[in-house]
Amino acid sequence: MGVDIIAVPDEPQSEQTKRTRRAEPITKRTAKNGSITYEFRADVGNKPDGTRDRRRFTYRTLSQARREYRRITSEVATGTYTRKSAITVAEACDEWLAGRRGIRRVTLQGYTHDLKPVRRYLGGKKLQQLTKADGDELVEWMLTEGRSSPKRYRPDSLAARVVELIEGHPEGIAAATIAAAFPEDDVHTCLSGLLRAGRVTRLRRAVYTLNDLAEAEVPARGVKPVTVRSTLTTGMVIQSFVDQGALPRNIIALVERPADAIIDETSGTSKSWTLAEVERFRDSVRHDRLYACWLLSCYGLRRSEVLGLRWSALDGDTLLIRRGRVTVGKESDEGMPKSRRSRAACQCTSSRPGTATIRRCRYRSTPTPSAMTCAPPAPHCSPRHRPTHGRLGHCWPTATHQQGTLAT
């Protein structure tokens, strides 16, 4: 390969000068086949061991080499240069999730679930090649085809393995047999999903067989805007790599989030239950096994806070909210509530001064708390102002406190 030096003189040349000084150190190279390329070397920063990171860049034309040399050196000087990387979107999601510490397990599980559509639609694309158009296409795909047909699945997924096992038993296979074949996985939840998707059918109780539903018969369906907004957690992943210097900007932050459908405010629809609706709800669940849980939900407690209650949480006439219990996969995770603001106290009514009325009932010969006589929080208790359990909101606790509707 021949090498020619392209000189860009800075000052007048003298006859005795043997080699000119190059303002732009671009070298012309000619290969054996006659093709010509232009290359230069530039320092782009430091390596992890502290030594300088000097790289070579090659281009087909001189003008392109000059343009890129000026851009790269300028970005290095200003600290905005990003090194080329072959990491894909799926690998970036894995790396970001692996670095998430100091958060609850259920939160990490939520992030993992929210990033599933991103892995599926953009997982194989290189992270540095991601554009805003890719983000817009992801949003459009989720809104129109996010709920894919039952024929589309990953070959290594649990659903694929369960379907393959069921396919080998055209006469039907029991759910217990399937669960025994995959003891480490949540087979029953998977079967419920396959049943809803129409990929399997239930011949009789706990016996399943493969459904011969054609893919063309299943129309494509989209997800709701709230699901799309959760999936755009990808912006946090991109921002992490921007902070690391691997990307110049967060292009997912430029993607417009879809809004929910506008509801006619004159239709009489309210965000919270009225006092009469609360009374009807209380009467409808009075004889339910989880009556105490429903009443505690009326205080504004989250589901995890209700499930995390213990009898030791009763301090005299005060119910202390100090624990929460959530499901993470097939396990239960118990810890502190979601936030510091969640640490609250509720006052319980008393049939006698100084005592709280708690009733126990037996279900299947196991003593469990079935009902708790709780009065609405007094004004100084400051119930959390947030809606819970559908339209159950915070606008009515004061009214129920005045009329005593929660006391049994």
C-alpha positions in Angstrom: 0.0 0.0 0.0 1.4 3.4 -1.0 1.2 6.3 1.4 1.0 9.9 0.3 1.3 12.8 2.7 -1.2 15.6 2.2 0.3 18.9 3.4 -1.7 21.9 4.4 0.9 24.6 4.9 0.5 27.1 7.7 3.2 29.5 6.6 5.3 30.1 3.5 7.6 27.2 2.6 11.4 27.5 2.3 13.3 25.7 -0.4 15.3 23.8 2.3 12.2 22.4 4.0 12.1 18.7 3.4 8.7 18.0 5.1 5.8 20.3 5.4 3.8 20.7 8.6 0.2 19.5 8.4 -2.5 21.5 10.0 -4.9 18.5 9.6 -2.9 15.2 9.9 -4.8 13.3 7.2 -3.0 10.6 5.3 -3.8 9.3 1.9 -3.5 5.6 1.4 -3.6 3.6 -1.8 -4.4 -0.1 -1.6 -3.1 -2.8 -4.0 -6.4 -2.8 -5.9 -6.1 0.9 -6.5 -8.7 2.1 -4.0 -7.9 5.3 -2.2 -8.8 6.1 1.5 -8.0 8.9 3.8 -7.2 8.3 7.5 -6.2 10.2 10.6 -5.5 9.5 14.2 -6.8 11.5 17.1 -6.9 11.3 20.9 -10.5 10.8 22.1 -9.9 10.7 25.9 -8.3 8.4 28.4 -8.6 4.6 28.8 -9.6 3.0 32.1 -6.0 2.5 33.0 -5.2 6.3 32.6 -3.4 6.1 29.3 -4.5 8.1 26.4 -7.1 6.6 24.0 -5.8 7.3 20.5 -7.9 5.9 17.6 -7.7 5.7 13.9 -10.4 6.9 11.6 -10.7 6.0 7.9 -12.9 7.6 5.2 -13.4 7.3 1.4 -13.0 11.0 0.5 -10.7 13.8 1.6 -13.6 16.2 2.3 -15.3 13.6 4.5 -12.1 13.0 6.4 -11.6 16.7 7.0 -15.1 17.2 8.2 -15.0 14.3 10.6 -11.6 15.3 11.9 -12.8 18.8 12.8 -16.0 17.4 14.4 -14.2 14.8 16.5 -11.5 17.1 17.7 -14.0 19.8 18.5 -16.2 17.4 20.5 -13.2 16.0 22.3 -12.2 19.5 23.3 -15.7 20.3 24.6 -16.2 16.9 26.3 -19.2 15.9 24.2 -17.5 13.2 22.1 -19.0 9.7 22.3 -17.0 6.6 21.4 -18.5 4.1 19.0 -20.1 1.2 20.7 -21.8 -2.0 19.4 -24.1 -2.4 22.5 -27.7 -3.1 21.5 -30.8 -1.8 23.1 -31.5 -5.1 24.8 -28.0 -5.2 26.3 -28.4 -1.6 27.4 -31.6 -2.5 29.2 -29.9 -5.5 30.9 -27.0 -3.3 32.0 -29.3 -0.6 33.4 -31.4 -3.1 35.3 -28.4 -4.7 36.8 -27.2 -1.4 38.1 -30.4 -0.5 39.8 -29.8 -0.6 43.5 -31.5 0.9 46.5 -35.0 0.2 45.1 -37.6 -2.4 46.1 -37.8 -5.7 44.4 -41.3 -5.0 43.2 -40.1 -1.8 41.6 -37.3 -3.6 39.8 -39.8 -6.2 38.6 -42.0 -3.3 37.3 -39.1 -1.8 35.4 -38.3 -5.3 33.9 -42.0 -5.7 32.8 -42.2 -2.1 31.3 -39.1 -2.7 29.2 -40.4 -6.0 27.6 -42.0 -4.2 24.5 -38.7 -2.3 24.0 -36.7 -5.5 24.0 -39.1 -7.1 21.6 -39.4 -4.2 19.1 -36.0 -2.5 19.3 -33.9 -5.1 21.2 -31.6 -5.9 18.3 -30.9 -2.3 17.2 -27.6 -0.7 18.2 -28.1 1.8 21.0 -26.1 4.6 19.2 -28.3 4.2 16.1 -31.5 4.8 18.0 -33.5 7.8 16.7 -36.6 9.6 17.6 -38.4 8.0 14.7 -37.7 4.6 16.3 -39.3 5.8 19.5 -42.4 7.1 17.6 -42.7 3.8 15.8 -42.5 1.9 19.1 -45.4 4.0 20.5 -47.5 3.6 17.3 -46.8 -0.2 17.3 -47.9 -0.5 21.0 -51.1 1.5 20.4 -52.1 -0.6 17.4 -50.4 -4.0 17.7 -49.0 -4.2 21.2 -51.2 -7.1 22.0 -49.8 -9.4 19.3 -51.5 -12.5 17.9 -51.2 -15.7 19.9 -48.9 -17.2 17.2 -46.1 -14.8 18.0 -43.9 -15.7 20.9 -40.3 -16.3 21.7 -39.2 -19.9 21.3 -37.4 -19.9 24.7 -40.3 -18.4 26.7 -42.3 -20.3 29.2 -45.4 -20.0 27.1 -43.7 -21.6 24.1 -42.5 -24.5 26.2 -45.9 -25.0 27.7 -47.6 -24.9 24.3 -45.0 -27.4 23.0 -45.9 -29.8 25.9 -49.6 -29.4 25.4 -49.2 -30.0 21.6 -47.9 -33.5 22.3 -51.1 -34.4 24.1 -54.0 -33.8 21.7 -56.3 -35.7 24.0 -55.6 -33.1 26.8 -53.1 -32.8 29.6 -53.8 -32.0 33.2 -52.5 -28.7 34.7 -50.8 -30.7 37.5 -48.8 -32.6 34.9 -47.7 -29.4 33.3 -46.7 -27.8 36.6 -44.7 -30.9 37.5 -42.8 -30.5 34.2 -41.8 -26.9 35.0 -41.5 -26.9 38.8 -39.5 -23.6 38.9 -42.0 -21.6 36.9 -45.5 -20.1 37.5 -47.3 -22.5 35.1 -50.9 -21.6 36.3 -50.5 -17.9 35.5 -49.0 -18.9 32.1 -52.0 -21.2 31.4 -54.4 -18.4 32.3 -52.6 -16.1 29.8 -52.7 -18.7 27.1 -56.3 -19.3 27.7 -57.2 -15.6 27.4 -55.1 -15.4 24.2 -57.0 -18.3 22.7 -53.8 -20.4 22.2 -55.2 -23.2 24.4 -58.7 -24.4 25.3 -59.9 -26.1 28.5 -61.7 -29.4 27.8 -62.8 -29.8 31.4 -61.6 -28.7 34.8 -57.8 -28.3 34.9 -57.4 -30.2 31.5 -56.0 -28.2 28.6 -55.5 -28.9 24.9 -54.1 -26.9 22.0 -56.5 -24.6 20.2 -56.5 -24.7 16.4 -57.2 -21.0 16.1 -55.6 -19.6 12.9 -53.4 -16.5 13.3 -55.4 -14.7 10.6 -58.5 -15.0 12.7 -57.0 -13.0 15.6 -57.1 -9.3 15.0 -54.2 -7.2 16.2 -54.9 -5.1 19.3 -53.1 -2.3 20.9 -52.5 -1.4 24.6 -53.8 1.6 26.5 -51.8 4.9 26.6 -51.0 4.4 30.3 -49.1 1.2 29.3 -47.2 3.1 26.6 -46.2 5.8 29.1 -44.9 3.2 31.5 -42.9 1.6 28.7 -41.2 4.9 27.9 -39.2 4.3 31.0 -36.7 3.6 28.3 -35.9 7.3 28.6 -34.3 6.5 32.0 -32.1 3.9 30.3 -31.0 6.3 27.6 -30.3 9.1 30.1 -28.1 6.7 32.0 -25.9 6.2 29.0 -26.0 9.9 28.2 -24.6 10.6 31.7 -21.9 7.9 31.1 -20.9 9.7 27.8 -21.9 6.9 25.6 -24.7 8.9 23.9 -24.8 12.6 23.0 -28.5 13.2 23.9 -31.6 11.5 25.2 -33.7 11.1 22.1 -36.5 9.1 23.9 -37.2 12.2 25.9 -38.3 13.9 22.6 -41.0 11.2 22.0 -44.4 12.6 22.8 -46.3 10.6 25.4 -49.8 9.5 24.3 -52.7 11.0 26.4 -55.7 9.2 27.7 -59.1 9.6 26.0 -60.9 12.8 27.1 -63.9 12.0 29.2 -67.0 14.3 29.0 -67.0 16.1 32.4 -70.7 16.8 32.1 -71.5 13.0 32.1 -71.6 13.0 35.9 -68.6 10.7 36.2 -66.6 11.4 39.3 -63.1 10.2 40.3 -64.1 9.1 43.8 -67.0 7.4 45.4 -69.8 9.3 47.1 -70.8 8.6 50.7 -73.8 6.6 49.5 -71.6 4.5 47.3 -69.3 3.8 50.1 -72.2 2.7 52.3 -73.4 0.3 49.6 -69.9 -1.1 49.2 -69.5 -1.6 52.9 -72.9 -3.5 53.1 -72.1 -5.6 50.1 -68.8 -6.9 51.6 -70.0 -7.2 55.2 -70.0 -11.0 55.2 -67.0 -11.4 53.0 -64.0 -13.2 54.4 -61.8 -10.2 53.7 -64.2 -7.7 55.2 -61.4 -6.3 57.4 -59.2 -5.7 54.4 -62.0 -3.9 52.5 -62.5 -1.6 55.5 -58.8 -0.9 55.9 -58.7 -0.1 52.2 -61.3 2.6 52.9 -58.7 4.4 55.0 -56.5 4.9 51.9 -54.2 2.0 52.7 -52.4 0.4 49.7 -53.0 -3.3 49.1 -49.4 -4.0 50.1 -50.0 -2.1 53.4 -53.1 -4.1 54.1 -51.4 -7.4 53.4 -48.4 -6.4 55.6 -50.5 -5.7 58.8 -49.8 -7.8 61.9 -51.7 -8.0 65.2 -48.6 -6.4 66.7 -49.4 -3.3 64.7 -52.1 -2.5 67.2 -50.8 0.0 69.8 -53.8 0.5 72.1 -56.5 2.0 70.0 -54.0 3.0 67.2 -53.3 0.9 64.2 -49.7 1.6 63.0 -48.8 1.3 59.3 -45.2 0.2 59.3 -44.9 -2.7 56.9 -45.9 -3.7 53.4 -46.1 -7.0 51.6 -46.0 -7.5 47.8 -45.6 -10.4 45.4 -42.4 -10.6 43.3 -42.7 -13.5 40.9 -43.7 -16.5 43.0 -42.3 -15.1 46.2 -43.6 -12.6 48.8 -41.4 -9.7 49.7 -42.1 -7.9 53.0 -40.5 -4.6 54.0 -41.0 -1.0 54.7 -43.9 0.9 53.0 -43.5 2.5 49.6 -42.5 5.9 51.0 -41.8 7.7 54.3 -45.2 9.4 53.9 -46.8 6.0 54.0 -45.9 5.6 57.7 -49.2 6.5 59.2 -51.5 5.7 62.2 -55.3 5.0 62.2 -57.6 5.3 65.2 -59.8 2.3 65.9 -63.2 2.5 67.6 -63.6 1.0 71.0 -66.6 -0.8 72.5 -65.1 0.0 75.9 -62.8 2.9 76.8 -59.2 2.1 76.1 -59.8 -1.1 74.1 -60.1 -1.7 70.4 -62.7 -4.1 69.1 -61.2 -6.9 67.0 -63.2 -10.0 66.0 -61.7 -13.3 64.9 -63.6 -15.9 62.9 -62.6 -19.4 61.8 -62.3 -20.3 58.2 -61.2 -23.8 57.4 -60.3 -24.3 61.0 -57.6 -21.6 60.8 -58.0 -18.5 63.0 -57.5 -15.4 60.8 -58.5 -11.8 61.3 -61.8 -11.4 59.4 -63.1 -8.1 60.6 -61.8 -5.0 62.4 -64.0 -2.3 63.7 -62.3 0.8 62.6 -63.5 4.4 62.6 -62.5 6.9 60.0 -59.3 8.8 60.8 -59.7 11.9 62.9 -58.8 15.2 61.2 -55.4 15.2 62.9 -54.5 11.8 61.5 -54.0 13.3 58.0 -55.0 10.4 55.7 -53.0 10.1 52.5 -54.8 12.1 49.8 -54.7 9.7 47.0 -57.3 7.5 45.2 -57.1 3.8 46.0 -58.8 0.7 44.5 -60.5 2.1 41.5 -62.7 5.1 42.2 -62.3 4.8 46.0 -60.8 8.1 46.8 -60.0 10.5 49.7 -63.0 12.9 49.3 -65.3 11.0 51.7 -63.3 10.0 54.8 -64.2 13.3 56.5 -67.9 12.7 55.8 -67.8 9.1 57.0 -66.0 10.3 60.1 -68.9 12.7 60.8 -71.5 10.0 60.3 -69.6 7.0 61.5 -70.4 4.9 58.4 -67.2 2.7 58.7 -67.9 1.5 62.2 -69.6 -1.9 62.4 
